[in-house]
Amino acid sequence: MQRLATLAAALLLTVGAACADVLPVNQQPMYGDTEKAAALQSADDKFVAGIEKQGLSRADASRHAVKAGWGYWARRDLGTAMSRFNQAWLLDPENGDAYHGFALVTSMRGGAPAEVERYFRLATSRPGVAAEAHVDYGRFLWTQKRLDDSLAQLDTALKVSFTARNARAQMAFVHYLKEDFAPACTWAKGARVNNDELEPGFLEDMCRRAGTP
């Protein structure tokens, strides 16, 4: 149980600390969400024109940029990851997965919870966003002690994708936090079947507390 909490903390509990450095515009979500200088706007226009010249739709190119962003995220290259998520947003502002990236990078950089949640809300309000956005939003919400809101997001994740990675594991952990051990046991069983990440011994502990074989 402690390891699961620690893993989540490494991902999302860095919220609240102020960022020490002023980041370049291309490493801020939505390029700082301010009016761009003429030179930067010109560079963006050339980037979009280059994509279109390759015969790619803006939506397709945006999806490719998100995929690249997740690759850099996995390597903890947050600057390049943010740059790719920004490109994805520039190409298609309706791509919810770009906002999901904004939320996670902002969190890792110590953004305030309200800022992190803003991007999660933008992500999950977009049609077609990956189920993982709801899973990560649910995980963020329990770190904020909003357990029922967390369960609602995790439930949505499973509606989007019945096999959503770690949704069941997070469901089990939230029920553990609520001291509802019977559903924690049930969800942990489902998590194991789905090959979710579970703390060693967590399933057995929840079912023992629930009095379930």
N, C-alpha and C positions, 0 to 999 in steps of 0.2 A: 504493500500500500504506500509506504513511504517513497519507494522508487517511482511509482506512477505520479505521485504528487511532485517529486523532484523533476521528472521529465517535463511535466506540464509547466513547472516553474521556469525551467530553462527556456521554454518556448515563449511563455506569455507573462510571467510574473515580473518581468523587468519594467512593466508599465509604471509610470509615476515619476521616474527620475527625469530631470530636464536634460535634453541633449546638450553636450558640452560645446560642440562646434557648430558653426553655421555651415550647412551643407550646400554644395553646388545645386543650382536649380534643377538639373536633370536627375538629382538624387533625392528630390523632395516629391512627395505624392502629387500627381497632377501638375508637375513642374512648379510647385509652390502655390498653385491655385490662385495665381495673380496674373495680371496683364503682362504679356511677354514683351521683351525688348524686340525691336525690329529685326536685329541680326538673328536672334533665336527663332523668331517666327519664320524667317526666311529659310533657316536650316530645317525647321520642321516641314515646311512646304516642299523642300527638295527631297526630304526623306519619304514623304507620302507619295510624291510624284515618282520616285524611284521604285517604290513598291508596286504602284499601278503599272509602271512600264514593264515590270516582270510578268504581268498578266495575273497577278494575285488580287483577289478581292481584299478590301480593307479588313473585313471580318476574318478571313482566313489568315491574313498576315498577323492580325492581332492575336489569334490563337497560337500561332507559331512563336510570337514574342513572349506570350505567357509561359509556354512550354520551356523556352530558353530561360526565362526568369526563375522558374522552379529549379532548373538545373543549377543555377548560380546560388539560389537559396540553399539547396542541399549542401553546397560546398561552403556555406556561410560567407559568401562574397556578397554582402548586403548592398554595397554600392552598385555593382553591376546588375544585381537582381532588380533593384529599384529602377534602374535605367530601362531595363527590358519591360517591366510592368508599366512604366510611363509610356514607352513606345506602344504597348498594347492598348493603353487608354487613349492615346492620341489617335490611333487608327480606328478604334471602335469604343466610344465612351459607354456603350451598353454592354460591354464585356465584363460581367460581374467578377470573373476570375482575376482581372487586373486589380480591382478594389480589394479582393481577398489578399492578394500579394501586398498591397499597401498596408493593410491591417497588420499582417504578420511582421513585416519589416519595421513598421512604426513601433510595434510592441517591443521587438528585439532592441531597438535603439533607445528605448526608455520613454516612449511617448506617453502622454497622459491617457488614462483610461477612456475619457470622453472622446479623445481623438481616435484611439484605436476602435472604439465602438462605432464611431461615425463611418469608418471605412467598412466595418463588418455589415452595418446596416445598408450601405450602398451596395455591397456585394450581394447580400441575400435578397435585395429587392429587385435584382435583375433576373430576367427569365433565362433559364439554361445554365445558371451558375452551378458549378460542381458541388456534389454533396459534401465534399470536404470543407467547403466554406462554412456550412452549417455546423459541422463537427467542431471545427476550430472556434467558431463563435460560441458554441455550447461550452467548450472548455474554458474560453475566456470568461464567460458569465459565471461559472462556478468559482473561478478565482476571485471574482467580485462578490461572492457570497449570495448570488442571485440564483438559487438552486432551481426554483420552478421555471424561471426563464431559460435556464440551461437545458432542462429536460425538454422544453418545448422545441428548442432549436435542434436537439439531438433526434427528437421524434421526426422533425421535418427532414433531417438528413436521411433517415431510413425510408421516408416516403419518396424522396428523390431517387435514392438507390438502396435497395434492400440489403445490399452487401457493403454499404458505406464503411470504409476502413475506420476502425476504432470507435464508431458510434456506440456500439453495444458496451464496449469497455468503459467508455465515459458515462453511459447510462448507469452501469453498475457502480461506478465510483461515486456518482452524485447520490444515488440511493444509499450508499454507505455513509456519505456525509450527513444525510437526513436520518440515519440510523434506521432505515427501512431495509432490514437484512434479507427478507424473503425476496423482494424484487431484485435486490443486489445479487443474490445467488442466481436467480433466473437469468438476469442479463449477463452475468459473468459466464454462465454455461453457454449462452448464445455467442458470447465474444470468443470463447475458446473454439467453438465450431467454425466461426468466421475467420479464425486465425488472427484475431486482434491482439494487440499488445496488452498483456496482463502481468501484473506483479506476481512473481512466483509465490504460490500459497494463497493468493487473494481469493480465488474461487472457493477453495476448501474452507477458508476462514469465514467467508460470507455464508456458505451453506451450513457450516457448523453453528454459527450464531443464529441462523434461521431455523435450526433444527431439522434441516432437510438433508436426506442422504445424498 
